[in-house]
Amino acid sequence: MTSRTRAELFLLSVTLIWGSTFALSKYLLDTISPLFYIAVRFSLALVIFTVLAYSRVIKTTKDAFLKGGILGVLLFSGFASQTIGLQYTGATKSAFITGMMVVFTPICQIIIQRKAPKVGNIIGILLVTIGLYLLTSPAGSEFNLGDGLNLFCAVTFALYIVYLDVFSKGQDPVHLTIAQFVVCAVLGFAAAFLFEPVRFHPTTAAYGALLYLTIFATVIALFIQTRFQKDTTPTRSAVIFSIEPVLAAGFAYVVLGEVLGVPGMVGGGLILGGVLVSELSPA
């Protein structure tokens, strides 16, 4: 197995985890305000990750913390806009719009790294774009504030993916990860107390969801992405992540009862087709 194949399998596992986060996050927003939720989630992640990797965390260099800090700002911006947006739109639609990062990532890569995507990637992106259009434009659904915030999130995550590719070369993934957790936690608390009426009235189920989102979708998933994304390309990573909306739709149906029509199912099929085309393209 090549290093790229192994990396992409790990990134696929991350996508499986992230597909569940939209429905669970929307469920949590009934008991906690969005920015405070981000602050608590990343603070818990910071504590857990520090305990697990203390011997490497304390060796974090200034250069790694600076680069990880930049990634943290992008990560917080994406999570904040996405989480706030979830208050105004459905979990399924939020996931699909966030999935538009697959379109923005190669554009950002061309601008930042001056690397053009390969032909197979372009064909895959076109199929995914059509699929996402069908998924994000269900009959009777109007573009609202939540959709706009999630579109901003998609652009921010695209920038994050490209800069992660740039900054992860020659850096310890533990150092980059801990820096991101620190920045997201600090910005989360600062933004929460400055810009929203902090609210936290959790239930037992909410505690369970928060722990799952912290341990699996934050500590494990972000470390895996930071560790393995450098072994593939940002464009291929984004196309792998585009499976997330399809998974999110399934979780949203089970947890929240959200249902997609025929266009949504066709869009999901096109997304999977685009992923396969991109993944089977020549290296």
Secondary structure, DSSP 8 states (H G I E B T S, - for coil): --HHHHHHHHHHHHHHHHTTHHHHHHHHTTTB-HHHHHHHHHHHHHHHHHHHTHHHHTT--HHHHHHHHHHHHHHHHHHHHHHHHTTTS-HHHHHHHHTTHHHHHHHHHHHHT-----HHHHHHHHHHHHHHHHHH--TT----HHHHHHHHHHHHHHHHHHHHHHHTTTS-HHHHHHHHHHHHHHHHHHHHHHHS---B---HHHHHHHHHHHIIIIIIHHHHHHHHGGGS-HHHHHHHHTTHHHHHHHHHHHHH-----HHHHHHHHHHHHHHHHHHTS--
